[in-house]
Amino acid sequence: MRARDFVSPPNLISLSRVGFAVAFVGIAEPTWRLGVLVAAMASDVLDGLWARLANAQTRFGALLDPVADRVFMLAAFLAVTIEGMLAWWMLALVLVRDVMVLVGWFTARSIPWLRRIPFKARWPGKGVTVLQFCTLLATLVAPRFVAGLSVACGVLALVATADYTLMLWENRAGGPRDVAHGAAHAGDGATERVA
């Protein structure tokens, strides 16, 4: 991997969310916090959009983006929970998806019959991220919606966990998608040999 892949504009935008996490924790004034949150949300959209439009997607960027998201979310949610703006049971619901994805990732890497399947963003997981941002937004500007959004995060987190689990099962070594993938490549090889 080239050095410029690490310092590409999309990756720098992703990395900015770590800085936003520090700013969110360090700033107490609600209006400034709201600005930091909006900037973090914008960066989450902009990095992926830029990478796709500029054809600048890299394996490092695919890893950095969700890690930067998790760092920002964890820091921000811990801050508002410690400050009493979010109950601890709500924190558990909001972050359950992140815990389950982490467990799933380590499981997929430690079980031999699960091949090394890349963890890519999937729609239920993206939905959880959107709800997490909305929950943070509500803690700052509309506290009456926080409990409902936290429950919605927890429910969608279960859907996302089931979706990731199904994806791992279908793509495992010897699983249906793996067999289909192998057959497709075998056909390509046969075509090349005939040609």
C-alpha positions as CSV (number, residue, x, y, z in Angstrom):
1,M,0.0,0.0,0.0
2,R,1.3,3.4,-1.0
3,A,2.0,6.1,1.6
4,R,-0.5,8.4,-0.1
5,D,-3.3,5.9,0.5
6,F,-2.8,6.6,4.2
7,V,-3.0,10.4,3.9
8,S,-5.6,10.7,1.2
9,P,-8.3,13.4,1.7
10,P,-11.0,10.9,2.6
11,N,-8.8,9.3,5.3
12,L,-7.9,12.7,6.7
13,I,-11.6,13.5,6.9
14,S,-12.3,10.2,8.7
15,L,-9.4,10.9,11.1
16,S,-10.9,14.4,11.9
17,R,-13.6,12.6,13.9
18,V,-11.0,11.7,16.5
19,G,-10.3,15.4,16.9
20,F,-14.0,16.1,17.0
21,A,-14.3,13.5,19.8
22,V,-11.7,15.3,21.9
23,A,-13.4,18.6,21.2
24,F,-16.8,17.3,22.2
25,V,-15.5,16.0,25.5
26,G,-13.5,19.2,26.2
27,I,-16.3,21.7,25.4
28,A,-19.1,22.2,27.9
29,E,-21.1,24.9,26.1
30,P,-24.1,23.3,24.3
31,T,-24.0,25.4,21.2
32,W,-20.4,24.7,20.5
33,R,-21.0,21.0,21.2
34,L,-23.8,21.0,18.7
35,G,-21.4,22.5,16.1
36,V,-18.9,19.8,16.8
37,L,-21.6,17.1,16.4
38,V,-22.8,18.5,13.1
39,A,-19.2,18.7,11.8
40,A,-18.6,15.1,12.8
41,M,-21.9,14.0,11.1
42,A,-20.8,15.9,8.0
43,S,-17.4,14.3,8.0
44,D,-19.0,10.8,8.2
45,V,-20.9,11.5,5.0
46,L,-18.2,13.4,3.2
47,D,-15.3,10.9,3.6
48,G,-17.3,8.1,2.0
49,L,-18.7,10.3,-0.8
50,W,-15.3,11.7,-1.6
51,A,-13.7,8.2,-1.7
52,R,-16.4,6.9,-4.1
53,L,-16.4,9.9,-6.4
54,A,-12.6,10.2,-6.6
55,N,-12.2,6.4,-6.8
56,A,-9.9,6.7,-3.7
57,Q,-11.3,3.8,-1.7
58,T,-8.5,1.8,0.1
59,R,-8.5,-1.0,2.6
60,F,-7.0,1.3,5.2
61,G,-9.8,3.8,4.6
62,A,-12.4,1.0,5.0
63,L,-10.9,0.2,8.4
64,L,-10.3,3.8,9.5
65,D,-13.8,5.0,8.8
66,P,-15.7,2.7,11.3
67,V,-12.9,3.0,13.8
68,A,-13.1,6.8,13.7
69,D,-16.9,6.5,14.1
70,R,-16.6,4.3,17.1
71,V,-14.0,6.6,18.8
72,F,-16.3,9.6,18.3
73,M,-19.4,7.8,19.5
74,L,-17.8,6.2,22.5
75,A,-16.2,9.5,23.7
76,A,-19.4,11.6,23.1
77,F,-21.8,9.1,24.6
78,L,-19.6,8.5,27.7
79,A,-19.4,12.3,28.1
80,V,-23.1,12.9,28.0
81,T,-23.8,9.9,30.3
82,I,-21.3,11.0,32.9
83,E,-22.8,14.4,32.8
84,G,-26.3,12.9,33.5
85,M,-27.8,13.7,30.1
86,L,-28.1,10.0,29.2
87,A,-29.0,7.2,31.5
88,W,-26.7,4.2,31.7
89,W,-29.3,1.8,30.4
90,M,-29.7,4.1,27.4
91,L,-25.9,4.0,26.9
92,A,-26.0,0.2,26.8
93,L,-28.8,0.2,24.2
94,V,-27.0,2.8,22.0
95,L,-23.7,1.0,22.0
96,V,-24.8,-2.7,21.9
97,R,-24.3,-2.9,18.1
98,D,-20.6,-1.7,18.5
99,V,-19.9,-4.3,21.2
100,M,-21.5,-7.1,19.1
101,V,-19.6,-6.2,16.0
102,L,-16.4,-6.2,17.9
103,V,-17.2,-9.7,19.3
104,G,-18.2,-10.9,15.9
105,W,-14.9,-9.6,14.3
106,F,-12.8,-11.4,16.9
107,T,-14.9,-14.5,16.5
108,A,-14.6,-14.5,12.7
109,R,-10.8,-14.2,13.1
110,S,-10.4,-17.0,15.6
111,I,-12.6,-19.8,14.2
112,P,-10.8,-21.7,11.5
113,W,-13.9,-22.5,9.4
114,L,-14.8,-18.8,9.1
115,R,-12.6,-17.5,6.3
116,R,-11.2,-14.0,6.5
117,I,-14.2,-12.1,5.5
118,P,-13.9,-8.3,5.3
119,F,-16.3,-6.4,7.5
120,K,-17.9,-3.9,5.2
121,A,-20.6,-1.4,6.1
122,R,-24.1,-2.8,5.7
123,W,-27.4,-0.9,5.7
124,P,-28.7,-2.0,9.1
125,G,-25.3,-1.0,10.6
126,K,-25.4,2.4,8.8
127,G,-28.9,2.9,10.2
128,V,-27.6,2.4,13.8
129,T,-24.9,5.0,13.1
130,V,-27.6,7.5,12.0
131,L,-29.7,6.7,15.0
132,Q,-26.7,7.2,17.3
133,F,-26.0,10.6,15.8
134,C,-29.7,11.5,16.2
135,T,-29.6,10.3,19.9
136,L,-26.6,12.5,20.5
137,L,-28.4,15.4,18.8
138,A,-31.4,14.9,21.0
139,T,-29.4,14.9,24.2
140,L,-28.3,18.5,23.2
141,V,-31.5,19.9,21.8
142,A,-34.5,17.7,22.5
143,P,-34.0,15.5,25.6
144,R,-37.6,14.2,25.5
145,F,-36.7,12.1,22.5
146,V,-33.6,10.5,23.9
147,A,-35.3,7.4,25.5
148,G,-37.2,6.6,22.4
149,L,-34.2,7.0,20.2
150,S,-32.1,4.8,22.5
151,V,-34.7,2.0,22.3
152,A,-34.7,2.3,18.5
153,C,-30.9,2.1,18.5
154,G,-31.1,-1.1,20.6
155,V,-33.8,-2.7,18.3
156,L,-31.9,-1.8,15.1
157,A,-28.7,-3.1,16.7
158,L,-30.3,-6.5,17.1
159,V,-31.2,-6.4,13.4
160,A,-27.7,-5.3,12.4
161,T,-26.2,-8.1,14.6
162,A,-28.4,-10.7,12.9
163,D,-27.5,-9.3,9.5
164,Y,-23.7,-9.4,10.2
165,T,-24.1,-12.9,11.6
166,L,-26.0,-14.1,8.5
167,M,-23.4,-12.5,6.3
168,L,-20.6,-14.3,8.1
169,W,-22.4,-17.6,7.9
170,E,-23.1,-17.4,4.2
171,N,-19.6,-16.3,3.4
172,R,-17.8,-18.8,5.6
173,A,-15.4,-21.3,4.0
174,G,-17.6,-23.8,2.3
175,G,-20.7,-21.7,2.7
176,P,-23.2,-21.0,-0.1
177,R,-21.6,-17.8,-1.2
178,D,-18.1,-19.2,-0.9
179,V,-19.1,-22.2,-3.1
180,A,-20.7,-20.0,-5.6
181,H,-17.7,-17.7,-5.7
182,G,-15.4,-20.7,-6.2
183,A,-17.5,-22.1,-9.0
184,A,-17.5,-18.7,-10.7
185,H,-13.8,-18.5,-10.6
186,A,-13.5,-22.1,-11.8
187,G,-15.6,-21.2,-14.8
188,D,-13.4,-18.2,-15.5
189,G,-10.3,-20.4,-15.3
190,A,-11.8,-23.0,-17.7
191,T,-12.7,-20.2,-20.1
192,E,-9.2,-18.9,-20.0
193,R,-7.7,-22.4,-20.6
194,V,-10.0,-23.0,-23.6
195,A,-9.2,-19.6,-25.1
